[in-house]
Amino acid sequence: MSAAATTPDFPATGTVGASSAGPDRPGREGGSVDADGSRADDRPALWRRYPAATALVLYALLRLTGLVFLAIFAHRAGADFWTLLNGRFDALRYVQVAEDGYDHGLTADHPEQLKSNLSNLPFFPLYPGLIAAVAAITPFSAPVAALIVSWAAGLAAAWGIYAVGAHVASRRVGLILVALWALLPHAVVQNMAYTETIFTALVAWTLYALLRRQWLTAGLLCLVAGLSRPTATTVAAAVGLTALVAIVRRQDGWRPWAAAALSPLGYLGYLAWVGHRLGRLDGYFYLQEKVWRIGFDGGASTFTAFKQVLTKPESLVSYMSTLLMGLAVVLIVLLVSHRYPLPLVVYSIAFFLITVGTENYYWAKGRYLVPAFALLLPIAVGLAKARRSTLLAVFGFLLIASGWYGTYLCLVWRASP
């Protein structure tokens, strides 16, 4: 019998939950086991009393270590540490929108002339809006406000990720899930003036609300997520499909209908605003395809780049993107075969398909996958059964690897991370 049959909070057809016992469940051998699946005699007092706070402290320490790593090598290379975080690539665009607002239209007469005058309209408004708000009520400049927002959102994301992991499996799994997310190869972008943290925070809390069948909360959070990144369509798909299952089962009355209706409104609203700004219904997609060369081709360009990685010498970032996409496939298989909750599975699959199906920017595919934290759940559940010495060895290696690769992205790689 699946956990969904005994735990009404889960709207999925099956899940790895506290009531299930199997190879995915940590902490079943030896010692007294708490209701969350963790051994009470193995946990420090702080974890037992303040598990969410422990997750936040753990995340902050891991990311601080990565920043110290970057600061040391930036100093040795004569690079400005702060500029690496908030003064390049997309960070410049978000700060510019916060300071000066959006373009009124195309910045050149023809698409061929737009290479040096890229429109900022494809950059969704939530992050620059928060930057402008923080800069307005504090003495900080917009670039500093951008980091404040990003770092605060990183803590909110870590809290939400912990909540999902603890709800699906155990507190121990929640903490490990946070640590894994903090030590991704591209984790350095979590400390940059990018939208990865704010989007991940909204996704994590949306999925947590879905797991608890808090439909209106999930719908509203998904609506806000739609103002942060175009990939919010993936979490909207999770809300919509989970709501559809509840509707078919005649669960929770009108609330699933409301969640499904609310979830895409932020995304669709911004697309409509861009269309009005440009005077054409497909304005947003026109800019993405003709100006930024980042349309959706179903994976054709990704497959072409993949063949080049296999047959020709390529950059380290291309190899890393290939490795991470391959790992994502394996983890999706585990999510499905181990019957994780429906919202997590739908979101993970949809996010992977969007990542692979987006044309060009093959080197950035690894960064695109940063918000797909649910993919890490099978790894977290497996590590939760490991000895403490094993965990220290694994996370020690990940700490060094993440710090090294983040430094490489900032100091050696000359394109966006």
Buried (B, 14 or more C-beta within 10 A) or exposed (E): EBBBBEBEBBBBEBBBBBBBEEEBBBBEEEEEBBEBBBBEEBBEEEBEEEBBEBBBBBBBEBBEBBBEBBBEBBEEEEBEBEEBBBBBBBBBBBBBBBBEEBBEEBBBEEBEEBEEEBBBBBBBBBBBBBBBEBBEEEEBEBBBBBBBBBBBBBBBBBBBBBBBBBBBBBBBBBBBBBBBBBBBBBBBBBBBBBBBBBBBBBBBBBBBBBBBBBBBBBBBBBBBBBBBBBBBBBBBBBBBBBBEBBBEEEBBEEBBBBBBBBBBBBBBBBBEBBBEBBEEEEBBBBBBBBBBEBBBBEBEBBEEBBEEBEEEEBBEBBBBBBEBBEBBEEBBEBBEEBBBBBBBBBBBBBBBBBBBBBBBBBBBBBBBBBBBBBBBBBBBBBBBBBEEEEBEEBBEEBBEEBBBBBBBBBBEBEEBB
